Amino acid sequence: MFISESVGYAKPNPHFFQAIHAQYPEMTTTNTVMVGDSLRSDIAGAANVQLPSVWYNPQHLSNESAIKPTYTVDNFTQLQKLLLTA
């Protein structure tokens, strides 16, 4: 788990993800996923660095934006199942 203030950059800035990758070079687009509740920061940030993403959307908000998550879940059971089977 990474927090913008501790990383030094805010999402969706690609430097946020690059700073994490510098600390953990074994993280790749095939073994890493961005999970977040914000389309504009979390999901867009993941798209900026070609990471798959999971939009946590418990309020069932409509996504009318051009930002498209790889997956969408609305509860933690769905998230757990997705992460364990993907």
C-alpha positions in Angstrom: 0.0 0.0 0.0 1.4 3.4 -1.0 0.3 6.8 -0.1 1.0 9.9 -2.3 2.4 11.9 0.6 5.0 9.2 1.5 5.9 8.5 -2.2 6.3 12.2 -2.9 4.0 12.4 -6.0 0.3 12.5 -6.4 -1.7 10.2 -8.7 -2.2 10.3 -11.7 1.3 11.6 -12.1 3.4 8.8 -13.6 6.2 9.7 -11.1 4.1 8.2 -8.4 4.2 4.8 -10.0 7.9 5.2 -11.1 9.0 5.9 -7.6 7.3 2.7 -6.3 8.8 0.7 -9.2 12.3 2.1 -8.3 11.8 0.6 -4.7 10.3 -2.6 -6.0 11.7 -3.4 -9.5 10.1 -6.8 -9.4 6.7 -5.1 -9.8 5.6 -5.4 -13.4 2.4 -4.9 -15.4 1.8 -8.7 -15.2 2.1 -9.0 -11.4 0.8 -5.7 -10.3 -2.6 -4.1 -10.3 -3.8 -0.6 -9.1 -6.9 -0.8 -6.9 -8.6 2.5 -6.2 -11.9 4.3 -5.8 -11.0 7.4 -7.9 -11.3 7.3 -11.7 -9.3 10.6 -12.0 -6.4 9.7 -9.9 -6.1 5.9 -9.3 -7.5 4.5 -12.5 -6.1 7.3 -14.8 -2.8 7.0 -13.1 -2.6 3.3 -13.7 -3.6 3.8 -17.4 -0.8 6.4 -17.7 1.8 3.7 -16.9 -0.1 0.8 -18.6 -1.0 -1.0 -15.3 -4.2 -2.9 -15.1 -6.7 -1.4 -12.7 -9.6 -2.2 -10.5 -12.1 0.5 -9.8 -13.7 0.0 -6.4 -17.2 1.4 -6.9 -19.5 0.5 -4.0 -21.9 3.3 -4.8 -22.4 2.0 -8.3 -21.5 5.4 -9.8 -21.9 5.8 -13.6 -18.6 6.1 -15.5 -19.3 8.7 -18.2 -15.6 9.5 -18.6 -13.0 8.4 -21.1 -11.2 6.7 -18.2 -11.8 3.0 -18.4 -10.7 0.6 -15.6 -9.7 -2.9 -16.4 -12.1 -4.3 -13.9 -14.9 -2.8 -11.6 -16.0 -4.2 -8.3 -18.4 -3.0 -5.7 -17.4 -5.0 -2.6 -14.3 -6.5 -1.1 -15.5 -10.1 -1.7 -15.5 -9.4 -5.4 -12.1 -7.8 -5.2 -10.7 -10.7 -3.3 -12.1 -13.2 -5.8 -10.8 -11.2 -8.7 -7.3 -10.9 -7.2 -7.1 -14.6 -6.3 -8.3 -15.8 -9.7 -6.6 -13.3 -12.1 
